[in-house]
Amino acid sequence: MRTITRQFKRYGRKIVAVVPLLLCLAGIAAGQIPPQTPWDVQFPFPIPLGVSGSNNVISLYNNGQNVWCMTGTLGGVLQDLNGNRYILSAAHVLSTNLTGWFSGTQTVPIVQPGTIFIPNCGYQNLYQTYVVGNLTASLSVSFFARAYNDVDAAMAQTVPGAVESTSSILNMGSYSGIVAPVLKKGMAVQKMGAASGLTTGTITAIDEPVFTTYCEHFPTDRFGASCVYRTVVLRRQRAIEGRNFAIEGDSGSIVFTKDPCPQPIGLLISANGNHAHATPLSTVLTGLQTTSGTTGLALAQGGGGCTPPAAQVASYTTGDTDVNSANSVLPAFEAYYSSLMSEGIVDDVGIDLSGSEAMLIVYAANGIDPYSISNPPLTNYQFVAANAPASFEGIPVEVVTTPTADASTGISSTPVN
């Protein structure tokens, strides 16, 4: 056994962790109606996926003279063993109520396009001809201090005849529903988003946390046309690098491998510049199945479907030797840092895939080390970097600060006509 010991003289205590050697993107600022893309318009029924959509909870403020609008991406179609079909997207796109986001499961209509593109944001029942589904289950994000979240996803059962039976995603062609593991460096990916269209990138990290900003709006005269911005740490995300890979309005897109028969890997949640984050699709499916009580929940293959070649499946399943080695010690590495994680000094640990050799990463929390006795006090990054091992179980170690991103839901305010 090995131990990590920290002496906190300021509080007169010692913490000893004994461990075995074993991170709306759809966001539109209030009052700014975005220019429509070819994927923001209303599509005739049955609609394809990869297009604009949102929940249609009507939020009034300013004595009922204004309403809140929003938009995101309706990513794809899930199907359970009973043949029920559900639209998949981010929770901050599909799930909300009048007092803020992430309020859990609600029976609310889902519309296409997002309400930001519907007259009066769908107010006074103008949304009814746009309904494509009804919210079924939502995996909420907690805003409590030091709360760690792993997923931001929701699903809505489709209205009969509203969604293409082939589950096609615009510009994607045929794709598989078989989830691909991420065990390789340089893994090329693609996504179809309602805001930026079909874009490509490369996965650069496994289990990266992201310090994410959400807009929680309170549609009352007291708060007016404004957001209450809240931040949370989303852990265990797939980091993606790609020029303009994702922008505001793309939340809820499904990320696929870039192959002749693409395989899904994750659900797009947030982005900052050319750096984006997607939740592993296996995490999304497990969480939604548990919450909804469905069985056999899986992504429906689309555009006629395709079967990934055996060589492609074997390549992703086998992965790279160095990535597998790093992945095998990751649970022990997390245990090694468990004390600092519980203290809020470290947000998470993961695997860097951006270089020639896979490395273990320690993500230091943003801010000042609350227990520092230095003058000036050390930042969390400075403390963690000064005490990090050069390697762990033979795998090189690096320390970085947890990246930041935006996932504020696509909100705009507009006068009621």
Secondary structure, 3 states (H helix, E strand, C coil): CEEEEEEEHHHCEEEEEEECCCCCCCCECCCCCCCCCCCCCCCCCCECECEEEEECCCCEECCCCEEEECCEEECEEEECCCCCEEEEECHHHHCEECCEECCCCCCCEEECCCHHHCHHHHHHHCCHHHEEEEEEEEECCCCCCCCEECCCEEEEEECCCCECCCCCECCCCCECCCCCCCCCCCCEEEEEECCCEEEEEEEEEEEEEEEEEEEEECCCCCCCCCEEEEEEEEEEEEEEECCCCCCCCCCCCEEEECCCCCCEEEEEEEEECCEEEEEEHHHHHHHHHHHHCCCCCEECCECCCCCCCHHHHHHHHHCCHHHHHHHHHHHHHHHHCHHHHHCCCEEEEEEECCCCCCEEEEEECCCECCCCCCCCCCEHHHHHHHHCCCEECCEEEEEEECCEEECCCECEEEECC
